[in-house]
Amino acid sequence: MCGGYYEEEIEDKQYYGPSTQFTSTPSFGRAAAICELEDIECNLDPYHNRINFKNARAEEQFTIAWQKAVAGSQRD
């Protein structure tokens, strides 16, 4: 799962499924938080602001959670 792992543990969980790259660090941080809160199977690449998902299902879970978060922030 995203977040909470030491670098050595992340190396054991390299995912080569779909990935999403963010153009800004704040957006990447928000996405990383969503991955952790939703327990989405992925790993984070903070050097490239990219999230690598385990598979298409994990990416779909993230997309749904991201859309809900964006919709919620637009109501405020």
PDB file of N, CA, C and O in Angstrom:
ATOM      1  N   MET A   1       0.827  -1.161   0.000  1.00  0.00           N
ATOM      2  CA  MET A   1       0.000   0.000   0.000  1.00  0.00           C
ATOM      3  C   MET A   1       0.887   1.245   0.000  1.00  0.00           C
ATOM      4  O   MET A   1       2.071   1.179   0.328  1.00  0.00           O
ATOM      5  N   CYS A   2       0.315   2.338  -0.360  1.00  0.00           N
ATOM      6  CA  CYS A   2       1.070   3.585  -0.400  1.00  0.00           C
ATOM      7  C   CYS A   2       1.343   4.094   1.007  1.00  0.00           C
ATOM      8  O   CYS A   2       0.555   3.885   1.929  1.00  0.00           O
ATOM      9  N   GLY A   3       2.467   4.759   1.146  1.00  0.00           N
ATOM     10  CA  GLY A   3       2.793   5.430   2.390  1.00  0.00           C
ATOM     11  C   GLY A   3       3.191   4.486   3.501  1.00  0.00           C
ATOM     12  O   GLY A   3       2.788   3.323   3.526  1.00  0.00           O
ATOM     13  N   GLY A   4       3.982   4.997   4.410  1.00  0.00           N
ATOM     14  CA  GLY A   4       4.341   4.249   5.594  1.00  0.00           C
ATOM     15  C   GLY A   4       5.409   3.192   5.421  1.00  0.00           C
ATOM     16  O   GLY A   4       5.694   2.465   6.373  1.00  0.00           O
ATOM     17  N   TYR A   5       6.000   3.073   4.276  1.00  0.00           N
ATOM     18  CA  TYR A   5       7.033   2.076   4.055  1.00  0.00           C
ATOM     19  C   TYR A   5       8.395   2.736   4.008  1.00  0.00           C
ATOM     20  O   TYR A   5       8.538   3.870   3.551  1.00  0.00           O
ATOM     21  N   TYR A   6       9.387   2.017   4.483  1.00  0.00           N
ATOM     22  CA  TYR A   6      10.754   2.471   4.327  1.00  0.00           C
ATOM     23  C   TYR A   6      11.209   2.166   2.913  1.00  0.00           C
ATOM     24  O   TYR A   6      10.635   1.309   2.241  1.00  0.00           O
ATOM     25  N   GLU A   7      12.227   2.857   2.467  1.00  0.00           N
ATOM     26  CA  GLU A   7      12.700   2.710   1.088  1.00  0.00           C
ATOM     27  C   GLU A   7      13.037   1.265   0.751  1.00  0.00           C
ATOM     28  O   GLU A   7      12.767   0.816  -0.363  1.00  0.00           O
ATOM     29  N   GLU A   8      13.621   0.526   1.694  1.00  0.00           N
ATOM     30  CA  GLU A   8      13.994  -0.860   1.416  1.00  0.00           C
ATOM     31  C   GLU A   8      12.764  -1.719   1.145  1.00  0.00           C
ATOM     32  O   GLU A   8      12.800  -2.617   0.305  1.00  0.00           O
ATOM     33  N   GLU A   9      11.679  -1.440   1.858  1.00  0.00           N
ATOM     34  CA  GLU A   9      10.457  -2.210   1.659  1.00  0.00           C
ATOM     35  C   GLU A   9       9.803  -1.876   0.330  1.00  0.00           C
ATOM     36  O   GLU A   9       9.211  -2.748  -0.305  1.00  0.00           O
ATOM     37  N   ILE A  10       9.901  -0.626  -0.096  1.00  0.00           N
ATOM     38  CA  ILE A  10       9.315  -0.228  -1.368  1.00  0.00           C
ATOM     39  C   ILE A  10       9.981  -0.969  -2.513  1.00  0.00           C
ATOM     40  O   ILE A  10       9.314  -1.349  -3.475  1.00  0.00           O
ATOM     41  N   GLU A  11      11.274  -1.177  -2.424  1.00  0.00           N
ATOM     42  CA  GLU A  11      11.981  -1.876  -3.491  1.00  0.00           C
ATOM     43  C   GLU A  11      11.428  -3.279  -3.701  1.00  0.00           C
ATOM     44  O   GLU A  11      11.496  -3.802  -4.813  1.00  0.00           O
ATOM     45  N   ASP A  12      10.888  -3.894  -2.666  1.00  0.00           N
ATOM     46  CA  ASP A  12      10.297  -5.225  -2.795  1.00  0.00           C
ATOM     47  C   ASP A  12       8.926  -5.188  -3.443  1.00  0.00           C
ATOM     48  O   ASP A  12       8.427  -6.228  -3.872  1.00  0.00           O
ATOM     49  N   LYS A  13       8.307  -4.027  -3.525  1.00  0.00           N
ATOM     50  CA  LYS A  13       6.950  -3.894  -4.039  1.00  0.00           C
ATOM     51  C   LYS A  13       6.914  -2.974  -5.246  1.00  0.00           C
ATOM     52  O   LYS A  13       6.157  -2.003  -5.259  1.00  0.00           O
ATOM     53  N   GLN A  14       7.700  -3.254  -6.238  1.00  0.00           N
ATOM     54  CA  GLN A  14       7.671  -2.460  -7.457  1.00  0.00           C
ATOM     55  C   GLN A  14       6.482  -2.887  -8.305  1.00  0.00           C
ATOM     56  O   GLN A  14       6.334  -4.062  -8.640  1.00  0.00           O
ATOM     57  N   TYR A  15       5.643  -1.925  -8.647  1.00  0.00           N
ATOM     58  CA  TYR A  15       4.485  -2.201  -9.483  1.00  0.00           C
ATOM     59  C   TYR A  15       4.731  -1.635 -10.873  1.00  0.00           C
ATOM     60  O   TYR A  15       5.226  -0.519 -11.029  1.00  0.00           O
ATOM     61  N   TYR A  16       4.381  -2.415 -11.861  1.00  0.00           N
ATOM     62  CA  TYR A  16       4.601  -2.005 -13.243  1.00  0.00           C
ATOM     63  C   TYR A  16       3.301  -1.911 -14.019  1.00  0.00           C
ATOM     64  O   TYR A  16       3.283  -2.050 -15.242  1.00  0.00           O
ATOM     65  N   GLY A  17       2.216  -1.675 -13.299  1.00  0.00           N
ATOM     66  CA  GLY A  17       0.921  -1.467 -13.931  1.00  0.00           C
ATOM     67  C   GLY A  17       0.811  -0.032 -14.413  1.00  0.00           C
ATOM     68  O   GLY A  17       1.822   0.628 -14.654  1.00  0.00           O
ATOM     69  N   PRO A  18      -0.401   0.444 -14.550  1.00  0.00           N
ATOM     70  CA  PRO A  18      -0.609   1.826 -14.995  1.00  0.00           C
ATOM     71  C   PRO A  18       0.019   2.814 -14.014  1.00  0.00           C
ATOM     72  O   PRO A  18       0.201   2.497 -12.839  1.00  0.00           O
ATOM     73  N   SER A  19       0.342   3.991 -14.491  1.00  0.00           N
ATOM     74  CA  SER A  19       0.887   5.023 -13.611  1.00  0.00           C
ATOM     75  C   SER A  19       0.250   6.361 -13.951  1.00  0.00           C
ATOM     76  O   SER A  19      -0.268   6.569 -15.048  1.00  0.00           O
ATOM     77  N   THR A  20       0.303   7.256 -12.979  1.00  0.00           N
ATOM     78  CA  THR A  20      -0.206   8.611 -13.153  1.00  0.00           C
ATOM     79  C   THR A  20       0.862   9.575 -12.674  1.00  0.00           C
ATOM     80  O   THR A  20       1.398   9.420 -11.577  1.00  0.00           O
ATOM     81  N   GLN A  21       1.171  10.569 -13.492  1.00  0.00           N
ATOM     82  CA  GLN A  21       2.180  11.554 -13.131  1.00  0.00           C
ATOM     83  C   GLN A  21       1.494  12.901 -12.927  1.00  0.00           C
ATOM     84  O   GLN A  21       0.614  13.287 -13.696  1.00  0.00           O
ATOM     85  N   PHE A  22       1.913  13.613 -11.875  1.00  0.00           N
ATOM     86  CA  PHE A  22       1.329  14.900 -11.536  1.00  0.00           C
ATOM     87  C   PHE A  22       2.314  16.013 -11.865  1.00  0.00           C
ATOM     88  O   PHE A  22       3.526  15.843 -11.728  1.00  0.00           O
ATOM     89  N   THR A  23       1.787  17.151 -12.300  1.00  0.00           N
ATOM     90  CA  THR A  23       2.644  18.264 -12.702  1.00  0.00           C
ATOM     91  C   THR A  23       3.064  19.128 -11.526  1.00  0.00           C
ATOM     92  O   THR A  23       3.989  19.932 -11.643  1.00  0.00           O
ATOM     93  N   SER A  24       2.384  18.966 -10.384  1.00  0.00           N
ATOM     94  CA  SER A  24       2.765  19.770  -9.225  1.00  0.00           C
ATOM     95  C   SER A  24       2.941  18.884  -7.992  1.00  0.00           C
ATOM     96  O   SER A  24       2.278  17.857  -7.843  1.00  0.00           O
ATOM     97  N   THR A  25       3.830  19.297  -7.134  1.00  0.00           N
ATOM     98  CA  THR A  25       4.078  18.552  -5.895  1.00  0.00           C
ATOM     99  C   THR A  25       2.866  18.561  -4.968  1.00  0.00           C
ATOM    100  O   THR A  25       2.573  17.528  -4.366  1.00  0.00           O
ATOM    101  N   PRO A  26       2.144  19.680  -4.822  1.00  0.00           N
ATOM    102  CA  PRO A  26       0.950  19.645  -3.967  1.00  0.00           C
ATOM    103  C   PRO A  26      -0.112  18.646  -4.455  1.00  0.00           C
ATOM    104  O   PRO A  26      -0.737  17.959  -3.646  1.00  0.00           O
ATOM    105  N   SER A  27      -0.308  18.569  -5.755  1.00  0.00           N
ATOM    106  CA  SER A  27      -1.269  17.606  -6.298  1.00  0.00           C
ATOM    107  C   SER A  27      -0.811  16.176  -6.032  1.00  0.00           C
ATOM    108  O   SER A  27      -1.615  15.311  -5.685  1.00  0.00           O
ATOM    109  N   PHE A  28       0.479  15.939  -6.197  1.00  0.00           N
ATOM    110  CA  PHE A  28       1.021  14.617  -5.917  1.00  0.00           C
ATOM    111  C   PHE A  28       0.816  14.260  -4.450  1.00  0.00           C
ATOM    112  O   PHE A  28       0.431  13.134  -4.135  1.00  0.00           O
ATOM    113  N   GLY A  29       1.069  15.209  -3.549  1.00  0.00           N
ATOM    114  CA  GLY A  29       0.873  14.971  -2.125  1.00  0.00           C
ATOM    115  C   GLY A  29      -0.566  14.629  -1.791  1.00  0.00           C
ATOM    116  O   GLY A  29      -0.831  13.738  -0.984  1.00  0.00           O
ATOM    117  N   ARG A  30      -1.485  15.333  -2.409  1.00  0.00           N
ATOM    118  CA  ARG A  30      -2.911  15.056  -2.203  1.00  0.00           C
ATOM    119  C   ARG A  30      -3.266  13.657  -2.722  1.00  0.00           C
ATOM    120  O   ARG A  30      -4.013  12.918  -2.081  1.00  0.00           O
ATOM    121  N   ALA A  31      -2.729  13.313  -3.874  1.00  0.00           N
ATOM    122  CA  ALA A  31      -2.977  11.992  -4.456  1.00  0.00           C
ATOM    123  C   ALA A  31      -2.389  10.893  -3.580  1.00  0.00           C
ATOM    124  O   ALA A  31      -3.007   9.843  -3.400  1.00  0.00           O
ATOM    125  N   ALA A  32      -1.204  11.129  -3.038  1.00  0.00           N
ATOM    126  CA  ALA A  32      -0.579  10.147  -2.155  1.00  0.00           C
ATOM    127  C   ALA A  32      -1.430   9.922  -0.913  1.00  0.00           C
ATOM    128  O   ALA A  32      -1.574   8.792  -0.446  1.00  0.00           O
ATOM    129  N   ALA A  33      -1.995  11.003  -0.380  1.00  0.00           N
ATOM    130  CA  ALA A  33      -2.868  10.884   0.787  1.00  0.00           C
ATOM    131  C   ALA A  33      -4.113  10.072   0.459  1.00  0.00           C
ATOM    132  O   ALA A  33      -4.558   9.263   1.273  1.00  0.00           O
ATOM    133  N   ILE A  34      -4.671  10.278  -0.714  1.00  0.00           N
ATOM    134  CA  ILE A  34      -5.846   9.511  -1.138  1.00  0.00           C
ATOM    135  C   ILE A  34      -5.494   8.032  -1.238  1.00  0.00           C
ATOM    136  O   ILE A  34      -6.266   7.176  -0.806  1.00  0.00           O
ATOM    137  N   CYS A  35      -4.335   7.732  -1.805  1.00  0.00           N
ATOM    138  CA  CYS A  35      -3.916   6.332  -1.925  1.00  0.00           C
ATOM    139  C   CYS A  35      -3.815   5.681  -0.551  1.00  0.00           C
ATOM    140  O   CYS A  35      -4.245   4.543  -0.363  1.00  0.00           O
ATOM    141  N   GLU A  36      -3.255   6.397   0.389  1.00  0.00           N
ATOM    142  CA  GLU A  36      -3.091   5.844   1.733  1.00  0.00           C
ATOM    143  C   GLU A  36      -4.442   5.681   2.429  1.00  0.00           C
ATOM    144  O   GLU A  36      -4.709   4.641   3.032  1.00  0.00           O
ATOM    145  N   LEU A  37      -5.284   6.692   2.349  1.00  0.00           N
ATOM    146  CA  LEU A  37      -6.591   6.630   3.003  1.00  0.00           C
ATOM    147  C   LEU A  37      -7.494   5.551   2.414  1.00  0.00           C
ATOM    148  O   LEU A  37      -8.254   4.901   3.133  1.00  0.00           O
ATOM    149  N   GLU A  38      -7.403   5.370   1.104  1.00  0.00           N
ATOM    150  CA  GLU A  38      -8.253   4.393   0.417  1.00  0.00           C
ATOM    151  C   GLU A  38      -7.609   3.018   0.341  1.00  0.00           C
ATOM    152  O   GLU A  38      -8.209   2.081  -0.186  1.00  0.00           O
ATOM    153  N   ASP A  39      -6.395   2.888   0.862  1.00  0.00           N
ATOM    154  CA  ASP A  39      -5.675   1.612   0.876  1.00  0.00           C
ATOM    155  C   ASP A  39      -5.512   1.036  -0.542  1.00  0.00           C
ATOM    156  O   ASP A  39      -5.773  -0.142  -0.786  1.00  0.00           O
ATOM    157  N   ILE A  40      -5.078   1.891  -1.454  1.00  0.00           N
ATOM    158  CA  ILE A  40      -4.909   1.519  -2.854  1.00  0.00           C
ATOM    159  C   ILE A  40      -3.517   0.925  -3.056  1.00  0.00           C
ATOM    160  O   ILE A  40      -2.523   1.479  -2.587  1.00  0.00           O
ATOM    161  N   GLU A  41      -3.454  -0.192  -3.748  1.00  0.00           N
ATOM    162  CA  GLU A  41      -2.176  -0.882  -3.978  1.00  0.00           C
ATOM    163  C   GLU A  41      -1.370  -0.143  -5.043  1.00  0.00           C
ATOM    164  O   GLU A  41      -1.683  -0.185  -6.232  1.00  0.00           O
ATOM    165  N   CYS A  42      -0.326   0.531  -4.576  1.00  0.00           N
ATOM    166  CA  CYS A  42       0.516   1.319  -5.462  1.00  0.00           C
ATOM    167  C   CYS A  42       1.821   1.624  -4.751  1.00  0.00           C
ATOM    168  O   CYS A  42       1.978   1.336  -3.565  1.00  0.00           O
ATOM    169  N   ASN A  43       2.754   2.207  -5.485  1.00  0.00           N
ATOM    170  CA  ASN A  43       3.927   2.777  -4.834  1.00  0.00           C
ATOM    171  C   ASN A  43       4.122   4.183  -5.368  1.00  0.00           C
ATOM    172  O   ASN A  43       3.678   4.518  -6.466  1.00  0.00           O
ATOM    173  N   LEU A  44       4.794   4.993  -4.572  1.00  0.00           N
ATOM    174  CA  LEU A  44       4.954   6.405  -4.886  1.00  0.00           C
ATOM    175  C   LEU A  44       6.362   6.682  -5.375  1.00  0.00           C
ATOM    176  O   LEU A  44       7.333   6.139  -4.848  1.00  0.00           O
ATOM    177  N   ASP A  45       6.463   7.524  -6.375  1.00  0.00           N
ATOM    178  CA  ASP A  45       7.751   7.985  -6.888  1.00  0.00           C
ATOM    179  C   ASP A  45       7.793   9.499  -6.704  1.00  0.00           C
ATOM    180  O   ASP A  45       7.451  10.243  -7.624  1.00  0.00           O
ATOM    181  N   PRO A  46       8.212   9.967  -5.514  1.00  0.00           N
ATOM    182  CA  PRO A  46       8.186  11.407  -5.249  1.00  0.00           C
ATOM    183  C   PRO A  46       9.191  12.197  -6.078  1.00  0.00           C
ATOM    184  O   PRO A  46       9.059  13.413  -6.213  1.00  0.00           O
ATOM    185  N   TYR A  47      10.183  11.529  -6.630  1.00  0.00           N
ATOM    186  CA  TYR A  47      11.179  12.231  -7.449  1.00  0.00           C
ATOM    187  C   TYR A  47      10.603  12.663  -8.793  1.00  0.00           C
ATOM    188  O   TYR A  47      11.057  13.638  -9.392  1.00  0.00           O
ATOM    189  N   HIS A  48       9.598  11.923  -9.258  1.00  0.00           N
ATOM    190  CA  HIS A  48       8.965  12.240 -10.541  1.00  0.00           C
ATOM    191  C   HIS A  48       7.490  12.585 -10.388  1.00  0.00           C
ATOM    192  O   HIS A  48       6.778  12.712 -11.384  1.00  0.00           O
ATOM    193  N   ASN A  49       7.018  12.740  -9.131  1.00  0.00           N
ATOM    194  CA  ASN A  49       5.595  13.020  -8.855  1.00  0.00           C
ATOM    195  C   ASN A  49       4.684  12.012  -9.554  1.00  0.00           C
ATOM    196  O   ASN A  49       3.694  12.377 -10.190  1.00  0.00           O
ATOM    197  N   ARG A  50       5.048  10.729  -9.418  1.00  0.00           N
ATOM    198  CA  ARG A  50       4.312   9.680 -10.127  1.00  0.00           C
ATOM    199  C   ARG A  50       3.843   8.607  -9.145  1.00  0.00           C
ATOM    200  O   ARG A  50       4.524   8.284  -8.172  1.00  0.00           O
ATOM    201  N   ILE A  51       2.657   8.067  -9.433  1.00  0.00           N
ATOM    202  CA  ILE A  51       2.132   6.933  -8.683  1.00  0.00           C
ATOM    203  C   ILE A  51       2.063   5.755  -9.646  1.00  0.00           C
ATOM    204  O   ILE A  51       1.481   5.858 -10.726  1.00  0.00           O
ATOM    205  N   ASN A  52       2.661   4.637  -9.247  1.00  0.00           N
ATOM    206  CA  ASN A  52       2.625   3.407 -10.039  1.00  0.00           C
ATOM    207  C   ASN A  52       1.636   2.455  -9.362  1.00  0.00           C
ATOM    208  O   ASN A  52       1.808   2.089  -8.200  1.00  0.00           O
ATOM    209  N   PHE A  53       0.618   2.068 -10.092  1.00  0.00           N
ATOM    210  CA  PHE A  53      -0.427   1.206  -9.544  1.00  0.00           C
ATOM    211  C   PHE A  53      -0.102  -0.255  -9.792  1.00  0.00           C
ATOM    212  O   PHE A  53       0.591  -0.598 -10.750  1.00  0.00           O
ATOM    213  N   LYS A  54      -0.613  -1.116  -8.912  1.00  0.00           N
ATOM    214  CA  LYS A  54      -0.367  -2.554  -9.046  1.00  0.00           C
ATOM    215  C   LYS A  54      -1.026  -3.092 -10.308  1.00  0.00           C
ATOM    216  O   LYS A  54      -0.456  -3.933 -11.003  1.00  0.00           O
ATOM    217  N   ASN A  55      -2.226  -2.607 -10.602  1.00  0.00           N
ATOM    218  CA  ASN A  55      -2.972  -3.091 -11.762  1.00  0.00           C
ATOM    219  C   ASN A  55      -4.033  -2.056 -12.141  1.00  0.00           C
ATOM    220  O   ASN A  55      -4.149  -1.007 -11.507  1.00  0.00           O
ATOM    221  N   ALA A  56      -4.797  -2.368 -13.177  1.00  0.00           N
ATOM    222  CA  ALA A  56      -5.827  -1.441 -13.655  1.00  0.00           C
ATOM    223  C   ALA A  56      -6.917  -1.227 -12.614  1.00  0.00           C
ATOM    224  O   ALA A  56      -7.490  -0.141 -12.535  1.00  0.00           O
ATOM    225  N   ARG A  57      -7.208  -2.240 -11.821  1.00  0.00           N
ATOM    226  CA  ARG A  57      -8.230  -2.102 -10.774  1.00  0.00           C
ATOM    227  C   ARG A  57      -7.801  -1.080  -9.732  1.00  0.00           C
ATOM    228  O   ARG A  57      -8.618  -0.272  -9.291  1.00  0.00           O
ATOM    229  N   ALA A  58      -6.554  -1.100  -9.338  1.00  0.00           N
ATOM    230  CA  ALA A  58      -6.037  -0.124  -8.369  1.00  0.00           C
ATOM    231  C   ALA A  58      -6.110   1.290  -8.950  1.00  0.00           C
ATOM    232  O   ALA A  58      -6.459   2.237  -8.246  1.00  0.00           O
ATOM    233  N   GLU A  59      -5.784   1.424 -10.224  1.00  0.00           N
ATOM    234  CA  GLU A  59      -5.872   2.737 -10.866  1.00  0.00           C
ATOM    235  C   GLU A  59      -7.318   3.214 -10.896  1.00  0.00           C
ATOM    236  O   GLU A  59      -7.586   4.396 -10.680  1.00  0.00           O
ATOM    237  N   GLU A  60      -8.245   2.311 -11.159  1.00  0.00           N
ATOM    238  CA  GLU A  60      -9.666   2.660 -11.183  1.00  0.00           C
ATOM    239  C   GLU A  60     -10.139   3.121  -9.795  1.00  0.00           C
ATOM    240  O   GLU A  60     -10.875   4.101  -9.682  1.00  0.00           O
ATOM    241  N   GLN A  61      -9.716   2.414  -8.749  1.00  0.00           N
ATOM    242  CA  GLN A  61     -10.061   2.818  -7.386  1.00  0.00           C
ATOM    243  C   GLN A  61      -9.566   4.237  -7.110  1.00  0.00           C
ATOM    244  O   GLN A  61     -10.283   5.056  -6.535  1.00  0.00           O
ATOM    245  N   PHE A  62      -8.329   4.514  -7.528  1.00  0.00           N
ATOM    246  CA  PHE A  62      -7.768   5.841  -7.319  1.00  0.00           C
ATOM    247  C   PHE A  62      -8.563   6.895  -8.086  1.00  0.00           C
ATOM    248  O   PHE A  62      -8.876   7.953  -7.540  1.00  0.00           O
ATOM    249  N   THR A  63      -8.885   6.620  -9.327  1.00  0.00           N
ATOM    250  CA  THR A  63      -9.603   7.589 -10.161  1.00  0.00           C
ATOM    251  C   THR A  63     -10.941   7.956  -9.534  1.00  0.00           C
ATOM    252  O   THR A  63     -11.318   9.128  -9.512  1.00  0.00           O
ATOM    253  N   ILE A  64     -11.653   6.968  -9.029  1.00  0.00           N
ATOM    254  CA  ILE A  64     -12.942   7.217  -8.382  1.00  0.00           C
ATOM    255  C   ILE A  64     -12.750   8.068  -7.130  1.00  0.00           C
ATOM    256  O   ILE A  64     -13.475   9.042  -6.925  1.00  0.00           O
ATOM    257  N   ALA A  65     -11.777   7.707  -6.293  1.00  0.00           N
ATOM    258  CA  ALA A  65     -11.521   8.462  -5.064  1.00  0.00           C
ATOM    259  C   ALA A  65     -11.068   9.887  -5.387  1.00  0.00           C
ATOM    260  O   ALA A  65     -11.467  10.828  -4.702  1.00  0.00           O
ATOM    261  N   TRP A  66     -10.246  10.054  -6.416  1.00  0.00           N
ATOM    262  CA  TRP A  66      -9.750  11.378  -6.808  1.00  0.00           C
ATOM    263  C   TRP A  66     -10.907  12.258  -7.272  1.00  0.00           C
ATOM    264  O   TRP A  66     -10.986  13.430  -6.904  1.00  0.00           O
ATOM    265  N   GLN A  67     -11.805  11.691  -8.081  1.00  0.00           N
ATOM    266  CA  GLN A  67     -12.952  12.457  -8.576  1.00  0.00           C
ATOM    267  C   GLN A  67     -13.855  12.902  -7.428  1.00  0.00           C
ATOM    268  O   GLN A  67     -14.365  14.022  -7.438  1.00  0.00           O
ATOM    269  N   LYS A  68     -14.055  12.031  -6.439  1.00  0.00           N
ATOM    270  CA  LYS A  68     -14.857  12.387  -5.269  1.00  0.00           C
ATOM    271  C   LYS A  68     -14.182  13.515  -4.486  1.00  0.00           C
ATOM    272  O   LYS A  68     -14.854  14.440  -4.031  1.00  0.00           O
ATOM    273  N   ALA A  69     -12.869  13.442  -4.327  1.00  0.00           N
ATOM    274  CA  ALA A  69     -12.135  14.469  -3.585  1.00  0.00           C
ATOM    275  C   ALA A  69     -12.204  15.811  -4.300  1.00  0.00           C
ATOM    276  O   ALA A  69     -12.400  16.849  -3.667  1.00  0.00           O
ATOM    277  N   VAL A  70     -12.046  15.790  -5.607  1.00  0.00           N
ATOM    278  CA  VAL A  70     -12.097  17.037  -6.391  1.00  0.00           C
ATOM    279  C   VAL A  70     -13.506  17.613  -6.344  1.00  0.00           C
ATOM    280  O   VAL A  70     -13.671  18.821  -6.172  1.00  0.00           O
ATOM    281  N   ALA A  71     -14.509  16.780  -6.493  1.00  0.00           N
ATOM    282  CA  ALA A  71     -15.892  17.260  -6.438  1.00  0.00           C
ATOM    283  C   ALA A  71     -16.206  17.844  -5.066  1.00  0.00           C
ATOM    284  O   ALA A  71     -16.894  18.861  -4.971  1.00  0.00           O
ATOM    285  N   GLY A  72     -15.714  17.219  -4.011  1.00  0.00           N
ATOM    286  CA  GLY A  72     -15.947  17.713  -2.651  1.00  0.00           C
ATOM    287  C   GLY A  72     -15.282  19.046  -2.404  1.00  0.00           C
ATOM    288  O   GLY A  72     -15.840  19.898  -1.712  1.00  0.00           O
ATOM    289  N   SER A  73     -14.097  19.245  -2.958  1.00  0.00           N
ATOM    290  CA  SER A  73     -13.385  20.502  -2.737  1.00  0.00           C
ATOM    291  C   SER A  73     -14.004  21.640  -3.526  1.00  0.00           C
ATOM    292  O   SER A  73     -13.831  22.799  -3.150  1.00  0.00           O
ATOM    293  N   GLN A  74     -14.719  21.353  -4.605  1.00  0.00           N
ATOM    294  CA  GLN A  74     -15.355  22.395  -5.398  1.00  0.00           C
ATOM    295  C   GLN A  74     -16.619  22.921  -4.723  1.00  0.00           C
ATOM    296  O   GLN A  74     -17.061  24.034  -5.008  1.00  0.00           O
ATOM    297  N   ARG A  75     -17.201  22.120  -3.830  1.00  0.00           N
ATOM    298  CA  ARG A  75     -18.415  22.553  -3.117  1.00  0.00           C
ATOM    299  C   ARG A  75     -18.083  23.522  -2.002  1.00  0.00           C
ATOM    300  O   ARG A  75     -18.929  24.326  -1.610  1.00  0.00           O
ATOM    301  N   ASP A  76     -16.873  23.462  -1.485  1.00  0.00           N
ATOM    302  CA  ASP A  76     -16.498  24.306  -0.332  1.00  0.00           C
ATOM    303  C   ASP A  76     -16.339  25.751  -0.714  1.00  0.00           C
ATOM    304  O   ASP A  76     -16.028  26.584   0.137  1.00  0.00           O
TER     305      ASP A  76
END
